[in-house]
Structure formats: structure tokens, C-alpha cells
Amino acid sequence: MTTDMLMLIASAVLCLLLAFPYTLGFIFSRGLFVVAGNREDFPVGHGWIGRSHRAHLNMVENLVPFAALVLAAAVMGKADAWTALGAQVFFYSRVVHAVVYTIGVPWLRTLAYVGGLAGMAMVLYGIVT
């Protein structure tokens, strides 16, 4: 398995795991019956719960283009050391992003987000060159 694919799988697992903290936070703060309900008019989370939820949603949004780039590199036979590095930059940036977003560090969160974009740009560069 290539590093690119390993980072794609790790990113998918990260995306799945990011749902747990805020879900538990909602359960503890609102109760299981409210969380297990239909969630109509479900208010947004506040504090770390809301930030954790938004970090997860942001990961979902970024996982799609990352997956497309990694899979395109693999199908086109363009996966190499450069795309592998880009995939690693993406994954580790997203881990940092999730942590600092949840604990509430704004500028570091933005820097980690840009790191994820840079990782995707590196994979794209590997595809087009």
C-alpha cells in the first residue's frame, strides 16, 4: 500500500472518529433522548462541543477533494514521494486542526487548515507535473 493510500485511509478514520467527542458532549449536555431524537430545531453546540462539531464538518468538506486527488494520482500512476509527502502534510495538518479547533486556538487552527490545503496542493502538483 502506498503512503498516499495509507494517509487517505487514516484521514477517513479520523473523519469518523471526529464525530465521537461532540456526540458525547451533546449526550451529556442535552440527554440521550434528545440526541437520539429527530433533531428538529436542534440548537447548535456551544463552547468545545460546537467547535468539535464544526471541526468534523470541516474535515468532511476537505476529505472529498483530498480523496479525489489521492485516487486520481493512484489511477494515473502519478503517486510518488511528492504526493506521499503531500498526503502526510494533509493528514497531520488535519489532526492538528481538529485538536486546536476543539480547544479553541484560532490562529493555529487557521494555520493547520492552510497546511491541509498545502498538502492537497502538493498532491495536485504531483499529478500535473
Disulfide bonds with the S-S distance in Angstrom:
none
